[in-house]
Amino acid sequence: FRMTVQDIFSIRGRGTVVTGRIESGTLNVGDKIQIQSSSKTAVVTGIEIFHKVITQAQAGDNVGVLLKDISQQDVQQGDVLTGSGSMFAW
């Protein structure tokens, strides 16, 4: 999984949401991801496409990803999110 962050915002009571287009791989609710610029990891607690809640997204999808235990200060526009400890699937 690989995605470049386009925007970041916070939902009160839910957490931090990052948006962007998935460049490669798939993303599932419950996956652990890594923020490359800060080396922090987070768990995906939700995925949305155009206000529709989904459990899995794939390369080419424009998504909003809800991250557990990550603040808006932990991630910036342009940061790259990758699968944490996963093998690359080309």
C-alpha positions as a LaTeX table, in Angstrom:
\begin{tabular}{lrrr}
\hline
Residue & $x$ (\AA) & $y$ (\AA) & $z$ (\AA) \\
\hline
Phe1 & 0.00 & 0.00 & 0.00 \\
Arg2 & 1.20 & 3.51 & $-0.87$ \\
Met3 & $-0.64$ & 6.85 & $-0.75$ \\
Thr4 & 0.50 & 10.49 & $-0.76$ \\
Val5 & $-1.47$ & 12.72 & 1.62 \\
Gln6 & $-3.37$ & 15.54 & $-0.09$ \\
Asp7 & $-5.28$ & 16.95 & 2.89 \\
Ile8 & $-5.69$ & 16.45 & 6.65 \\
Phe9 & $-8.54$ & 17.28 & 8.96 \\
Ser10 & $-9.92$ & 16.25 & 12.31 \\
Ile11 & $-13.37$ & 14.89 & 13.19 \\
Arg12 & $-14.28$ & 15.63 & 16.80 \\
Gly13 & $-14.66$ & 12.41 & 18.73 \\
Arg14 & $-13.41$ & 10.24 & 15.84 \\
Gly15 & $-9.84$ & 11.21 & 15.03 \\
Thr16 & $-7.66$ & 12.43 & 12.20 \\
Val17 & $-8.64$ & 11.92 & 8.56 \\
Val18 & $-6.15$ & 12.03 & 5.69 \\
Thr19 & $-7.26$ & 12.17 & 2.08 \\
Gly20 & $-5.49$ & 11.16 & $-1.11$ \\
Arg21 & $-5.35$ & 8.75 & $-4.02$ \\
Ile22 & $-4.06$ & 5.24 & $-3.40$ \\
Glu23 & $-1.08$ & 4.82 & $-5.71$ \\
Ser24 & $-0.49$ & 1.10 & $-5.23$ \\
Gly25 & $-1.77$ & $-1.86$ & $-3.28$ \\
Thr26 & $-4.90$ & $-2.16$ & $-1.19$ \\
Leu27 & $-5.97$ & $-0.75$ & 2.16 \\
Asn28 & $-8.33$ & $-2.42$ & 4.63 \\
Val29 & $-9.96$ & $-1.25$ & 7.84 \\
Gly30 & $-7.74$ & $-2.58$ & 10.64 \\
Asp31 & $-4.50$ & $-2.32$ & 8.63 \\
Lys32 & $-1.46$ & $-0.80$ & 10.30 \\
Ile33 & 0.17 & 1.92 & 8.18 \\
Gln34 & 3.36 & 3.96 & 8.51 \\
Ile35 & 3.81 & 7.70 & 7.97 \\
Gln36 & 7.18 & 7.86 & 6.22 \\
Ser37 & 8.18 & 11.41 & 7.25 \\
Ser38 & 7.76 & 10.78 & 10.97 \\
Ser39 & 8.14 & 6.98 & 11.12 \\
Lys40 & 4.92 & 6.89 & 13.19 \\
Thr41 & 2.48 & 4.04 & 12.75 \\
Ala42 & $-1.30$ & 4.14 & 12.94 \\
Val43 & $-4.25$ & 1.81 & 12.61 \\
Val44 & $-6.88$ & 2.46 & 9.93 \\
Thr45 & $-10.26$ & 2.69 & 11.70 \\
Gly46 & $-12.31$ & 3.78 & 8.69 \\
Ile47 & $-12.22$ & 4.34 & 4.93 \\
Glu48 & $-14.63$ & 6.46 & 2.88 \\
Ile49 & $-15.06$ & 7.15 & $-0.83$ \\
Phe50 & $-17.37$ & 10.09 & $-1.61$ \\
His51 & $-19.14$ & 9.84 & 1.80 \\
Lys52 & $-19.67$ & 6.09 & 1.39 \\
Val53 & $-18.14$ & 3.93 & 4.15 \\
Ile54 & $-16.16$ & 0.97 & 2.78 \\
Thr55 & $-13.91$ & $-1.68$ & 4.30 \\
Gln56 & $-11.36$ & $-1.98$ & 1.48 \\
Ala57 & $-9.88$ & 0.43 & $-1.08$ \\
Gln58 & $-7.44$ & $-0.19$ & $-3.92$ \\
Ala59 & $-5.01$ & 1.58 & $-6.24$ \\
Gly60 & $-6.69$ & 4.44 & $-8.08$ \\
Asp61 & $-9.32$ & 5.15 & $-5.40$ \\
Asn62 & $-9.57$ & 8.66 & $-3.93$ \\
Val63 & $-10.22$ & 8.05 & $-0.25$ \\
Gly64 & $-10.52$ & 9.54 & 3.19 \\
Val65 & $-8.73$ & 7.40 & 5.79 \\
Leu66 & $-9.52$ & 7.68 & 9.51 \\
Leu67 & $-6.40$ & 7.04 & 11.60 \\
Lys68 & $-6.35$ & 5.99 & 15.26 \\
Asp69 & $-4.02$ & 7.77 & 17.73 \\
Ile70 & $-2.64$ & 10.24 & 15.16 \\
Ser71 & $-2.99$ & 14.02 & 15.56 \\
Gln72 & $-3.08$ & 16.57 & 12.76 \\
Gln73 & 0.46 & 17.57 & 13.76 \\
Asp74 & 1.76 & 14.03 & 13.11 \\
Val75 & 1.04 & 14.16 & 9.37 \\
Gln76 & 1.44 & 16.82 & 6.66 \\
Gln77 & 0.42 & 17.32 & 3.06 \\
Gly78 & 2.82 & 15.43 & 0.82 \\
Asp79 & 3.63 & 12.76 & 3.42 \\
Val80 & 3.67 & 9.21 & 2.08 \\
Leu81 & 1.69 & 6.49 & 3.85 \\
Thr82 & 2.77 & 2.88 & 3.33 \\
Gly83 & 1.77 & $-0.51$ & 4.59 \\
Ser84 & 3.60 & $-1.23$ & 7.85 \\
Gly85 & 5.90 & $-4.20$ & 7.55 \\
Ser86 & 4.10 & $-5.59$ & 4.53 \\
Met87 & 5.68 & $-7.07$ & 1.43 \\
Phe88 & 5.44 & $-4.98$ & $-1.72$ \\
Ala89 & 2.91 & $-6.30$ & $-4.22$ \\
Trp90 & 3.68 & $-5.04$ & $-7.71$ \\
\hline
\end{tabular}
